[in-house]
């Protein structure tokens, strides 16, 4: 999966000009442990990966950027600094962890995450069920 780097880039663009909240960093768990941030980064990453690998589906870019902006704002409101947010989205270890979670999620959903056919079928399934992942995807036709 290449998705986390795409998210990291978009998230970093958004995070750059923002100012951190009032909570001290020492009081905060790592962002990977903040479910409302980490889980939503996984969903956005899966949608991007599907759109990158499936020739019949595309990602809704404006919706995705708006979603990422909301996650950035939420992380800032929780007290994370721009540097902490950037470290999370730029981390190779986090990319690998998110990739593993995404692969496991797609497999658990009954699809093959290693083929474009499997990813297309997964994406179509997510659109049909109205999931968060599906809400970021659209048919190219």
C-alpha positions in Angstrom: 0.0 0.0 0.0 1.3 3.4 -0.9 -1.6 5.3 0.8 0.0 6.5 4.0 2.6 8.6 2.2 -0.2 10.3 0.2 -2.0 11.0 3.5 1.2 12.2 5.1 1.8 14.6 2.4 -1.7 16.1 2.5 -1.8 16.1 6.3 1.6 17.8 6.4 0.4 20.5 4.0 -2.6 21.1 6.2 -0.6 20.9 9.4 2.1 23.4 8.4 0.3 26.7 9.2 -1.6 25.6 12.2 -0.8 26.4 15.9 -0.8 23.7 18.6 -3.4 23.7 21.4 -2.7 24.4 25.1 -2.1 20.9 26.4 1.5 19.9 27.2 2.9 17.2 25.0 4.1 15.1 27.9 0.4 14.7 28.9 -0.6 13.2 25.6 -0.5 9.6 24.3 1.2 9.0 20.9 -1.2 9.8 18.1 -1.2 6.2 17.1 -3.1 5.5 20.4 -5.7 8.2 19.7 -8.4 6.0 18.1 -10.4 8.9 16.6 -7.3 10.0 14.7 -5.5 6.8 14.0 -8.6 4.8 12.9 -9.7 7.6 10.6 -6.2 7.8 9.0 -6.6 4.1 8.2 -9.9 4.7 6.5 -8.6 7.6 4.4 -5.5 5.6 3.6 -7.5 2.6 2.4 -9.6 4.8 0.2 -6.5 6.3 -1.4 -4.9 2.9 -1.9 -8.0 1.6 -3.6 -8.2 4.6 -5.9 -4.5 4.3 -6.7 -4.8 0.6 -7.6 -8.3 0.3 -9.1 -8.7 1.6 -12.6 -12.5 2.0 -12.2 -12.6 4.0 -8.9 -11.3 7.4 -8.0 -10.9 9.2 -4.7 -13.1 12.3 -3.9 -10.2 14.6 -3.4 -12.0 17.6 -1.9 -13.9 15.4 0.5 -10.6 13.7 1.5 -8.8 17.0 2.1 -11.6 18.3 4.1 -11.6 15.1 6.2 -7.9 15.4 6.8 -8.2 19.0 7.7 -10.8 18.0 10.3 -8.4 15.3 11.7 -5.6 17.9 11.9 -7.9 20.3 13.7 -9.0 17.6 16.1 -5.4 16.6 16.8 -4.5 20.3 17.4 -7.5 20.7 19.7 -6.3 17.7 21.7 -3.1 19.6 22.2 -0.7 18.0 19.6 1.9 20.3 18.1 2.5 20.6 14.4 5.8 18.8 14.9 4.1 15.9 16.7 1.5 15.6 14.0 4.1 15.7 11.3 6.2 13.1 13.0 3.2 10.8 13.1 2.3 11.1 9.4 5.9 11.0 8.2 7.0 8.0 10.3 8.1 5.0 8.3 7.1 2.8 11.3 3.6 4.3 11.3 3.3 3.8 7.5 4.2 0.1 7.9 1.8 -0.3 10.8 -1.1 1.3 8.9 -0.2 -0.7 5.8 -0.4 -3.9 7.9 -3.7 -2.8 9.5 -5.2 -2.0 6.0 -4.1 -5.3 4.5 -5.6 -7.2 7.4 -8.8 -5.2 7.2 -9.2 -5.9 3.5 -8.5 -9.6 3.9 -11.0 -9.8 6.9 -13.5 -8.2 4.6 -13.0 -11.2 2.2 -11.0 -9.5 -0.5 -7.4 -9.9 -1.9 -5.4 -6.7 -1.0 -2.6 -7.7 -3.4 -4.6 -7.4 -6.7 -6.3 -4.6 -8.4 -9.4 -6.8 -8.8 -9.5 -7.5 -5.1 -9.1 -3.8 -4.3 -11.7 -2.8 -6.9 -14.2 -5.3 -5.4 -13.4 -4.1 -1.9 -13.9 -0.5 -2.9 -17.2 -1.2 -4.6 -18.3 -3.1 -1.5 -17.4 -0.2 0.7 -19.3 2.2 -1.6 -22.3 0.0 -1.5 -22.4 -0.3 2.2 -22.0 3.4 2.7 -18.8 3.1 4.9 -16.4 5.9 5.7 -14.0 4.4 3.2 -16.8 4.2 0.6 -17.7 7.8 1.1 -14.3 8.8 -0.2 -14.6 6.8 -3.4 -16.5 7.3 -6.6 -16.9 5.4 -9.8 -14.9 6.8 -12.7 -17.5 6.1 -15.3 
